[in-house]
Amino acid sequence: MSMKDYHVPVMLSECIEGLNIKSDGIYVDATFGGGGHSREVIKKLTAGRLFGVDQDEEARKNAEKFDTGKFTFIDSNFRYLKRFLKLEGVEKLDGLLADLGVSSHQIDEPERGFSTRYDAMLDMRMDRSQDLTAKKIINTYPGRELQLVLGNYGEIRNARTLADNIIRARIEAPVRTTGELVNILQRFVPPNKRNKYYAQVFQALRIEVNDELGALKDLLNQSADLLKSGGRLVIMAYHSLEDRLIKNFINTGSFEGREVKDFYGNSLKPFKAIARKPVMASDNEVRKNNRARSARLRIAEKI
């Protein structure tokens, strides 16, 4: 499989432009994946360096095809970025890029359990060495915990009813596969709304399995410490929960949207937004790559 087939980068030119790359700068692609964004960053570097970060084993294989002259791969969750950069002797960055969410390659791998298109084991792990899977959540979480996951991360309106029925079903037999879960879900939504409902449930499970919002908060907090004054944060989200965290952090310095101030009332927010609204993919790009439809790209500069 070529890196081109692995994943089509969304808003590639907008991301590269947003980074405002200096030829001798130090940059991080926090979601390396197939290397599409990284490849374009490297083209603009002469004496600069790029660090690609990913915990997925396929991404690690893709990184082996990169020339290590300007590029270093960090095999880790991006929430540990600062620690690994310190090991590399790097304390400050000129730019940090993150394209959040699941790659098209991961969705298209049936055994990963990310998609309702295939009947596969309920897995959904980005890092397949970890213990927590979607199957474990569905079959072991108490009702209240399951309800909170579905309601908070999937924004499921009937989360309590669904959680209760999942528990009833698993008492009769373990819910092991995506197909078995879909059989439960289809009872609670009209046929014309099923795809959206399934996507919301699968999103909720994936976020919980991978602690995606916790990892994003860690990355954003570290970006404020790592980026030089004038350095760029370029970050793309695909659902409202992530985008809200990013927007609040850029605009106020907090995840709750309350501006952080010092004793004298001065703002302590670390970034200024380059544009008030997120950048959206063009109609032409959405026609070619449907995944771009829900993408929200935010660009900020370190104060």
Secondary structure, DSSP 8 states (H G I E B T S, - for coil): --HHHH---TTHHHHHHHHT--TT-EEEES--TTSHHHHHHHHT-SS-EEEEEE--HHHHHHHTTS-TTTEEEEES-GGGHHHHHHHTT---EEEEEEE-S--HHHHH-GGG---TTS--BS---SSTTSS--HHHHHHHS-HHHHHHIIIIIH--TTHHHHHHHHHHHHHHS---BHHHHHHHHGGGS-GGGHHHHHHHHHHHHHHHHHTHHHHHHHHHHHHHHHEEEEEEEEEEESSHHHHHHHHHHHHHSSSSS---B-TTS-B---EEESSSS-B---HHHHHH-GGGGG-EEEEEEE-
